[in-house]
């Protein structure tokens, strides 16, 4: 069992909130991976007697995935600047850009990057869920 570090800082974002982000990010990533698994990107074979009913299923799946992405985007956009900087710093640490002992430096690097596009930046990372979870582990939260 990995021993947790005693943080020398106070998180402005609740670790449970970050764990919710992890779940949503993984759901988004899993949906993308399932779609493109084994090179079957929306391939549907039809004979001359069949009708394309798959498109309707695909739309429902796409809508569900977009809902999860929209929910995560809204949650990230609702964060204040300090919370968003902490979230980004946690991701940096999970990704290996910084060590947990470099928390202050990670937050300092994150703070100027916080703008209206931070949710787009984070949602563009297929490994976001894993990096956030790893970052939480590394900082002992």
Secondary structure as the mmCIF struct_conf table of DSSP 4:
data_model
#
loop_
_struct_conf.conf_type_id
_struct_conf.id
_struct_conf.beg_label_comp_id
_struct_conf.beg_label_asym_id
_struct_conf.beg_label_seq_id
_struct_conf.end_label_comp_id
_struct_conf.end_label_asym_id
_struct_conf.end_label_seq_id
HELX_LH_PP_P HELX_LH_PP_P1 UNK A 2 UNK A 5
BEND BEND1 UNK A 8 UNK A 9
BEND BEND2 UNK A 12 UNK A 13
HELX_RH_AL_P HELX_RH_AL_P1 UNK A 15 UNK A 35
TURN_TY1_P TURN_TY1_P1 UNK A 36 UNK A 36
HELX_RH_3T_P HELX_RH_3T_P1 UNK A 37 UNK A 39
BEND BEND3 UNK A 41 UNK A 42
TURN_TY1_P TURN_TY1_P2 UNK A 48 UNK A 49
HELX_RH_AL_P HELX_RH_AL_P2 UNK A 54 UNK A 77
TURN_TY1_P TURN_TY1_P3 UNK A 78 UNK A 78
BEND BEND4 UNK A 79 UNK A 79
HELX_RH_AL_P HELX_RH_AL_P3 UNK A 81 UNK A 95
TURN_TY1_P TURN_TY1_P4 UNK A 96 UNK A 96
BEND BEND5 UNK A 97 UNK A 98
HELX_RH_3T_P HELX_RH_3T_P2 UNK A 100 UNK A 102
HELX_RH_AL_P HELX_RH_AL_P4 UNK A 103 UNK A 111
TURN_TY1_P TURN_TY1_P5 UNK A 112 UNK A 113
BEND BEND6 UNK A 115 UNK A 115
TURN_TY1_P TURN_TY1_P6 UNK A 116 UNK A 117
HELX_RH_AL_P HELX_RH_AL_P5 UNK A 118 UNK A 123
TURN_TY1_P TURN_TY1_P7 UNK A 124 UNK A 124
TURN_TY1_P TURN_TY1_P8 UNK A 126 UNK A 127
HELX_RH_AL_P HELX_RH_AL_P6 UNK A 128 UNK A 139
TURN_TY1_P TURN_TY1_P9 UNK A 140 UNK A 140
#
